[in-house]
Amino acid sequence: HFNRYLARRRRVEIAHSLCLSERQVKI
């Protein structure tokens, strides 16, 4: 269960980083 929670959190972090990178590219 703990591993799943960690993976989920990491996935969210990756999504955020992708959003940031997309924004930087757009600008």
N, C-alpha and C positions, 0 to 999 in steps of 0.2 A: 504493500500500500504506500509506504513512504517513497519508494522508487517512483511510483506513478505520480505522486504529488510533485516530486522534484522535476520529473520530465515535463509535467504540465507547466510548471513555473518557467522552466528553461524555454519551452515552446513560446510562451508569452513574450519572454525577453527577446527571442529571435524575431518574432513578429514586430515588436516595437522597433528593433534595430532596422528591419527591412523598411518600415514606414519612414523612419528618419532618413535612410539612404535615398529612398524614392523622393522625399521632399528636397533633399540636397540636389539631386540630379535635376529635378524640375526647375529649381531656382538656378 
